């Protein structure tokens, strides 16, 4: 087996791997570098939907399925109108994202895509990546594979964001395509933080997902029965067709993924702790952290320099502890979050860009004995 040598290797052509590849390709500094990206899949299927918010125009506007500047939240006792401006909430199909970045890779002389299955990675003076049919070497490897230690760890606070959704079409105009429903707690499962999420694409087409933030998964029929009930009873839709379906599980955790970084291997994506612990959002996080890695490399710093903000890691850990101790508290928590805060500040907080004074306003709006108790328990673990 002949070994191919590169400056950098990216293991995984998912969200984080392709964001990093895109950042490399769009910086002239790296035009003479050699980079490999390896994935066992050709990335030819639409397997998920990415949603994110940002101000103004962005890198992905050409492939947006839909965007919104207004939203609704249905809490435990009230309907909340959520004006999003100056932010826009944006929706991208994963296949459109894959196709765009992979087409850039194919047109470049910088990155080569290899469809192969990584078996193991060995770090010595140079990193060797051994696959089923190829062997690679590089000065630095960016690895999106989650360490087995994560599944075994019993000290971290972990919830699962798990969901099942379907895109439906109706014969009659049914949806307002200008307003999305970020959370609808009018139909929950037992004592869990579970809600409906509605992305109206046209007056006759919408993606509807049933989502949980809970310690454990549920059986498939729970998603199906609640989706059916929500569509027929809450939305009053009786005549519709299911066009597409999707299902997923995202870990929401305060596990210290950064301990798996080494001098020559940087973990990325979920494996690097890039998923926002308190929300599960990762699209913009992956874009921001990829750009930070690029700037670090250009200044001869380790790629992980400045990737993590301990203040927001603590906030996420407290949030997770509250919902882990009492999962039924989620509907009240999110109602307070969206009804008691200016939305621009709330989204800025979730983007980890708020000032200390803005943080205090958010924290004060959520004050409760549950948060005080979780704060001290979590602070002790973070010492």
C-alpha positions as MATLAB code, in Angstrom:
seq = 'XXXXXXXXXXXXXXXXXXXXXXXXXXXXXXXXXXXXXXXXXXXXXXXXXXXXXXXXXXXXXXXXXXXXXXXXXXXXXXXXXXXXXXXXXXXXXXXXXXXXXXXXXXXXXXXXXXXXXXXXXXXXXXXXXXXXXXXXXXXXXXXXXXXXXXXXXXXXXXXXXXXXXXXXXXXXXXXXXXXXXXXXXXXXXXXXXXXXXXXXXXXXXXXXXXXXXXXXXXXXXXXXXXXXXXXXXXXXXXXXXXXXXXXXXXXXXXXXXXXXXXXXXXXXXXXXXXXXXXXXXXXXXXXXXXXXXXXXXXXXXXXXXXXXXXXXXXXXXXXXXXXXXXXXXXXXXXXXXXXXXXXXXXXXXXXXXXXXXXXXXXXXXXXXXXXXXXXXXXXXXXX';
ca = [
       0.000    0.000    0.000;
       1.591    3.239   -1.172;
       1.448    6.112    1.335;
       0.266    9.505    0.085;
       1.648   12.594    1.832;
      -0.170   15.877    2.483;
       0.232   18.984    4.561;
      -3.160   18.437    6.222;
      -5.737   15.656    6.366;
      -9.413   16.094    7.224;
     -11.135   12.911    8.412;
     -14.831   13.149    7.664;
     -16.709   15.107    4.999;
     -19.643   16.007    7.194;
     -20.579   19.439    8.454;
     -17.327   20.296   10.256;
     -15.024   18.679    7.711;
     -16.596   20.483    4.766;
     -16.714   23.804    6.634;
     -12.996   23.451    7.308;
     -12.315   22.462    3.698;
     -14.319   25.473    2.499;
     -12.285   27.778    4.765;
      -9.018   26.379    3.433;
     -10.170   26.808   -0.160;
     -11.314   30.386    0.330;
      -8.058   31.660    1.828;
      -5.296   32.401   -0.744;
      -2.685   31.626    1.930;
      -3.297   27.901    1.384;
      -3.324   27.802   -2.426;
      -0.001   25.920   -2.560;
      -0.796   23.516    0.286;
      -1.847   19.899   -0.210;
      -4.882   18.695    1.711;
      -6.785   15.400    1.739;
     -10.346   14.893    2.937;
     -11.455   11.322    3.609;
     -14.965    9.952    4.056;
     -16.474    6.499    3.620;
     -19.545    8.091    2.004;
     -19.759    9.932   -1.294;
     -22.143   12.421    0.418;
     -24.790   11.967   -2.273;
     -27.884   11.841   -0.048;
     -29.918   14.531    1.665;
     -29.674   13.133    5.202;
     -30.472   16.166    7.372;
     -31.534   19.807    7.465;
     -29.250   22.563    8.748;
     -30.716   25.682   10.320;
     -28.907   28.730   11.656;
     -29.237   32.469   12.091;
     -26.951   35.279   11.021;
     -26.982   38.969   10.255;
     -27.216   40.015    6.617;
     -25.805   38.038    3.732;
     -23.779   34.881    4.288;
     -21.664   32.305    2.493;
     -24.610   29.950    1.946;
     -27.323   32.257    0.625;
     -27.104   30.726   -2.849;
     -28.296   27.341   -1.549;
     -30.911   28.410    1.008;
     -34.146   26.448    0.936;
     -35.903   29.233    2.860;
     -35.257   32.061    5.292;
     -37.358   33.904    7.875;
     -37.208   37.124    9.878;
     -40.158   36.312   12.168;
     -40.870   33.378   14.454;
     -43.339   32.052   16.997;
     -42.844   30.201   20.266;
     -45.766   28.467   21.968;
     -44.896   28.126   25.637;
     -46.689   26.545   28.550;
     -49.106   29.444   28.955;
     -48.556   31.917   26.148;
     -47.900   32.481   22.475;
     -44.764   34.552   21.920;
     -44.105   36.575   18.778;
     -40.371   36.566   18.096;
     -39.048   39.289   15.747;
     -35.655   38.060   14.569;
     -34.210   41.164   12.881;
     -31.369   42.111   12.586;
     -30.917   38.321   12.330;
     -32.330   36.059    9.631;
     -33.105   32.413   10.354;
     -31.911   30.275    7.440;
     -32.529   26.711    6.261;
     -30.157   24.622    4.114;
     -30.584   21.033    2.955;
     -27.501   18.966    3.702;
     -27.214   17.687    0.130;
     -27.100   21.234   -1.238;
     -24.333   22.036    1.266;
     -22.391   18.865    0.350;
     -22.725   19.512   -3.374;
     -21.558   23.122   -3.134;
     -18.410   22.410   -1.121;
     -17.565   19.178   -2.951;
     -17.816   21.028   -6.279;
     -15.317   23.587   -4.923;
     -13.021   20.742   -3.883;
     -13.283   19.086   -7.283;
     -12.412   22.357   -9.036;
      -9.414   23.036   -6.810;
      -5.781   21.951   -6.916;
      -5.519   22.191   -3.141;
      -7.825   19.485   -1.758;
      -8.330   15.900   -2.897;
     -11.370   13.876   -1.821;
     -10.883   10.180   -1.058;
     -13.787    7.804   -0.522;
     -12.316    5.412    2.023;
     -12.890    4.115    5.543;
     -10.362    5.183    8.191;
      -9.233    2.242   10.345;
      -6.763    3.888   12.691;
      -4.571    6.957   13.155;
      -1.016    6.749   14.463;
       0.775    9.840   15.743;
       4.572    9.825   15.735;
       6.870   12.435   14.206;
       4.275   12.543   11.459;
       0.661   11.389   11.585;
      -0.257    8.265    9.618;
      -3.873    7.603    8.674;
      -4.524    4.022    7.595;
      -7.690    3.277    5.638;
      -9.167    0.216    3.935;
      -7.465    0.906    0.597;
      -5.132    3.858    1.195;
      -2.509    5.058    3.617;
      -1.884    8.759    4.237;
       0.602   10.912    6.114;
       0.365   14.552    7.160;
       1.880   17.149    9.456;
      -1.513   17.717   11.074;
      -4.812   15.832   11.029;
      -8.315   17.192   11.710;
     -10.394   14.281   12.963;
     -14.201   14.316   13.260;
     -14.499   10.818   14.752;
     -15.895   10.865   18.291;
     -13.691    9.205   20.897;
     -15.017    5.973   22.431;
     -14.305    7.541   25.828;
     -17.324    9.830   25.393;
     -19.780    6.911   25.484;
     -18.104    5.503   28.602;
     -17.800    8.744   30.558;
     -20.125    8.899   33.570;
     -19.060   12.304   34.934;
     -20.310   14.553   32.120;
     -23.867   15.905   32.035;
     -25.368   14.762   28.759;
     -28.767   15.123   27.148;
     -29.774   13.870   23.719;
     -31.429   16.095   21.160;
     -33.332   13.475   19.208;
     -35.960   14.105   16.610;
     -38.000   12.794   13.746;
     -39.519   15.016   11.116;
     -41.387   14.961    7.860;
     -41.847   17.396    5.020;
     -45.521   17.465    4.110;
     -47.495   18.972    1.255;
     -51.123   20.062    1.435;
     -53.642   20.558   -1.326;
     -54.860   23.866    0.103;
     -52.761   26.824    1.307;
     -52.176   26.086    4.986;
     -48.941   27.659    6.187;
     -47.654   31.208    6.535;
     -44.238   30.905    4.844;
     -43.029   34.137    6.458;
     -43.137   32.872   10.069;
     -41.482   29.758   11.484;
     -42.372   28.044   14.733;
     -39.172   27.641   16.733;
     -40.768   25.724   19.601;
     -44.336   24.561   20.249;
     -44.911   22.985   23.657;
     -48.657   22.457   23.241;
     -48.017   18.735   22.691;
     -45.353   17.160   24.893;
     -44.542   13.574   25.817;
     -44.992   12.772   29.505;
     -42.579   14.766   31.722;
     -40.032   15.623   29.033;
     -38.722   18.682   27.263;
     -40.286   17.870   23.886;
     -41.677   20.231   21.297;
     -42.728   20.681   17.687;
     -40.618   22.679   15.242;
     -42.278   23.950   12.056;
     -40.432   25.355    9.039;
     -43.010   26.586    6.483;
     -41.403   26.631    3.041;
     -44.457   27.576    0.943;
     -48.169   27.965    1.738;
     -48.580   24.253    0.950;
     -45.267   22.787    2.144;
     -43.524   22.602    5.522;
     -40.991   20.588    7.479;
     -42.447   19.528   10.841;
     -40.207   17.888   13.445;
     -40.884   16.445   16.861;
     -37.821   17.153   19.006;
     -36.708   16.067   22.471;
     -34.028   17.427   24.805;
     -33.986   14.419   27.120;
     -31.631   11.955   28.837;
     -32.812    8.996   26.767;
     -34.361    8.108   23.426;
     -37.961    7.088   22.775;
     -39.414    4.419   20.537;
     -40.127    5.325   16.946;
     -43.905    5.163   17.300;
     -43.818    8.018   19.848;
     -42.509   10.438   17.217;
     -44.988    9.168   14.638;
     -48.073    9.353   16.853;
     -47.260   12.857   18.128;
     -46.499   14.156   14.635;
     -49.789   12.742   13.368;
     -51.739   14.228   16.291;
     -50.051   17.608   15.964;
     -50.692   17.849   12.226;
     -54.349   16.805   12.482;
     -55.398   18.361   15.807;
     -53.162   21.385   16.392;
     -52.631   22.445   12.770;
     -56.060   21.159   11.650;
     -54.627   19.486    8.551;
     -56.399   16.331    7.396;
     -55.402   16.064    3.751;
     -51.640   15.941    3.249;
     -48.834   13.842    1.816;
     -45.440   13.095    3.326;
     -42.699   13.997    0.838;
     -39.552   13.343    2.885;
     -38.624   12.126    6.360;
     -35.562   12.605    8.529;
     -34.407   11.409   11.917;
     -31.374   12.190   14.054;
     -29.653   12.244   17.425;
     -27.342   15.069   18.561;
     -25.471   14.932   21.893;
     -25.891   18.002   24.114;
     -23.126   17.670   26.679;
     -20.495   19.343   28.845;
     -18.065   16.478   28.181;
     -14.522   17.821   27.775;
     -13.887   16.842   24.163;
     -10.833   19.133   24.028;
      -8.824   16.659   26.098;
      -8.524   14.521   22.960;
      -6.536   17.162   21.051;
      -2.836   16.427   20.631;
       0.110   18.304   19.139;
      -0.646   16.939   15.676;
      -4.323   15.905   15.859;
      -7.196   18.346   16.294;
     -10.662   16.973   16.917;
     -13.419   18.795   15.015;
     -17.203   18.811   14.914;
     -19.010   16.857   17.624;
     -15.693   15.169   18.444;
     -14.153   18.565   19.151;
     -17.043   19.950   21.190;
     -18.328   22.167   18.381;
     -22.005   21.395   19.039;
     -23.530   24.065   21.279;
     -24.225   22.213   24.523;
     -27.414   24.077   25.420;
     -29.066   24.131   21.988;
     -27.529   21.480   19.730;
     -26.889   24.059   16.995;
     -23.654   23.453   15.123;
     -23.785   24.985   11.625;
     -22.557   28.493   12.488;
     -20.315   27.133   15.252;
     -18.566   24.951   12.689;
     -18.139   27.894   10.327;
     -16.746   30.171   13.061;
     -14.401   27.569   14.530;
     -13.112   26.599   11.073;
     -12.208   30.221   10.387;
     -10.457   30.421   13.763;
      -8.410   27.323   12.935;
      -7.359   28.880    9.634;
      -6.167   32.064   11.375;
      -4.303   30.029   13.994;
      -2.414   28.083   11.348;
      -1.488   31.292    9.540;
       0.040   32.711   12.731;
       1.906   29.492   13.615;
      -0.374   28.856   16.609;
      -1.864   25.517   17.531;
      -5.162   25.109   15.641;
      -7.160   24.948   18.883;
      -6.001   28.305   20.274;
      -9.024   30.359   21.337;
     -11.579   27.780   20.149;
     -13.338   27.537   23.514;
     -14.930   30.121   25.777;
     -15.060   28.854   29.369;
     -17.797   31.323   30.346;
     -20.247   29.896   27.838;
     -19.156   26.333   28.570;
     -20.209   26.996   32.173;
     -23.574   28.453   31.083;
     -24.193   25.397   28.888;
     -23.275   23.035   31.720;
     -25.715   24.750   34.118;
     -28.505   24.568   31.525;
     -27.842   20.871   30.955;
     -27.789   20.154   34.682;
     -31.166   21.869   35.165;
     -32.810   19.796   32.433;
     -31.048   16.585   33.467;
     -32.308   16.948   37.064;
     -35.848   17.896   35.992;
     -36.572   17.315   32.328;
     -40.144   18.551   32.692;
     -38.834   22.072   33.442;
     -37.834   22.748   29.818;
     -41.138   24.260   28.592;
     -41.136   26.830   31.424;
     -37.437   27.559   30.937;
     -37.757   28.265   27.217;
     -40.922   30.296   27.660;
     -39.026   32.562   30.053;
     -36.003   32.723   27.773;
     -38.002   33.881   24.746;
     -40.578   36.051   26.515;
     -38.297   37.929   28.929;
     -35.385   38.754   26.619;
     -34.877   40.915   23.570;
     -34.489   38.392   20.769;
     -31.387   40.004   19.273;
     -29.643   39.635   22.659;
     -30.922   36.077   23.099;
     -29.513   34.997   19.729;
     -26.289   36.852   20.453;
     -26.075   34.901   23.729;
     -26.570   31.596   21.920;
     -23.832   32.669   19.485;
     -21.512   33.193   22.496;
     -20.986   36.861   21.663;
     -22.666   38.665   24.582;
     -20.996   41.020   27.044;
     -21.001   40.460   30.822;
     -23.922   42.871   31.310;
     -25.928   41.133   28.594;
     -25.154   37.787   30.219;
     -26.520   39.056   33.525;
     -29.805   40.080   31.886;
     -30.213   36.605   30.370;
     -29.335   34.816   33.602;
     -31.617   37.082   35.664;
     -34.553   36.329   33.361;
     -34.164   32.610   34.136;
     -33.595   32.931   37.877;
     -35.051   30.071   39.919;
     -34.056   27.726   42.709;
     -33.344   25.055   40.096;
     -30.740   27.286   38.431;
     -29.133   28.282   41.722;
     -28.805   24.638   42.749;
     -27.454   23.627   39.333;
     -25.023   26.562   39.359;
     -23.288   25.451   42.559;
     -23.236   21.780   41.563;
     -21.748   22.660   38.180;
     -19.291   25.242   39.519;
     -17.836   22.615   41.853;
     -17.217   20.297   38.880;
     -15.649   23.103   36.833;
     -13.082   24.048   39.471;
];
